[in-house]
């Protein structure tokens, strides 16, 4: 492994292209989405009626939490409910 000093690392990082705006936005939104997903899953585990509503209409459950029902988020919830 090659050792670089801070100045060389700075030059190398500065030479990189900027990341796409969508990546930045996703990184900013991800922590809140993960918390909301955990909240939905926790409530669904504790309340069978709520779980039935969530499983029947994931998009509405996410909308109630203020989360955009992207394919990745929907897949995450489906995976969580299948594994429970």
N, C-alpha and C positions, 0 to 999 in steps of 0.2 A: 504494500500500500504506500502511495506517495504522500508525503507530508506537505501541506501547503500552509503558508503564513496567512494572516488575516487579510492582508492587502490582495494577495493572489486570489483568495476565495472571493473577496468582494468583486474583483474584476471578472471572475468566472460567472458569478451570479448575475452581475450587471449585463453580461453578454446573452443571457437567456431571454427568449421571447416572453412577453407577458402571458400569463395564463388567461384562458377564455373567461369572459365575464360570468358565464353560467357556472363555472367552477367556483368562482369567488362567492357568488350568491348561494350556491349549494352549501359551501363550507360555513357560511354565516347562518344559514337556516337549519342546518343539521342538528345542532345541540337541542334546540327547542322542539324539533320534530321528534327526536329520540325520546325526550321527556314525555311528550304527549302520547307517543306510541306506548311507552311503558305504563302511563296512566290508563290508557284504554285497556291494555292487556290486564293490568291489575284489577280494574273494576270488573272486567269480563270474567275473571277467575272467581271473584267474590260474589258476583250476581248473575245467575243463569239467565234471567230474563234480559238483562242488558247484553249479555254475550249473544243471545239469540238475535237481538236487534242489530248488533254490530256485524255478526256473520252474515245476516240477511242483506245488509246495506252498508258496506264499508265506507263508501263515498260519503254518505250522510253522517256517519260517525266522525269521520275526519273533518268534515265541514263544520260540525258542531264544536270541534276543538280549534278551528281556524287553521287547519292544515290542508294544503293543496293535495288532492288525492293523485299524486304522481304514480306512474307504474311502479317505481322503486318502493314507495311507501306502501302501496297496496300489496305488493309482493311480500314485503317484510311482515305486514300484519297477517296475511294469509299463512305464511310460514309459521308464525308464532302460534296461530290458532290450530294449525294442523299438528304441531309438535306438542301442544298441551294435552 
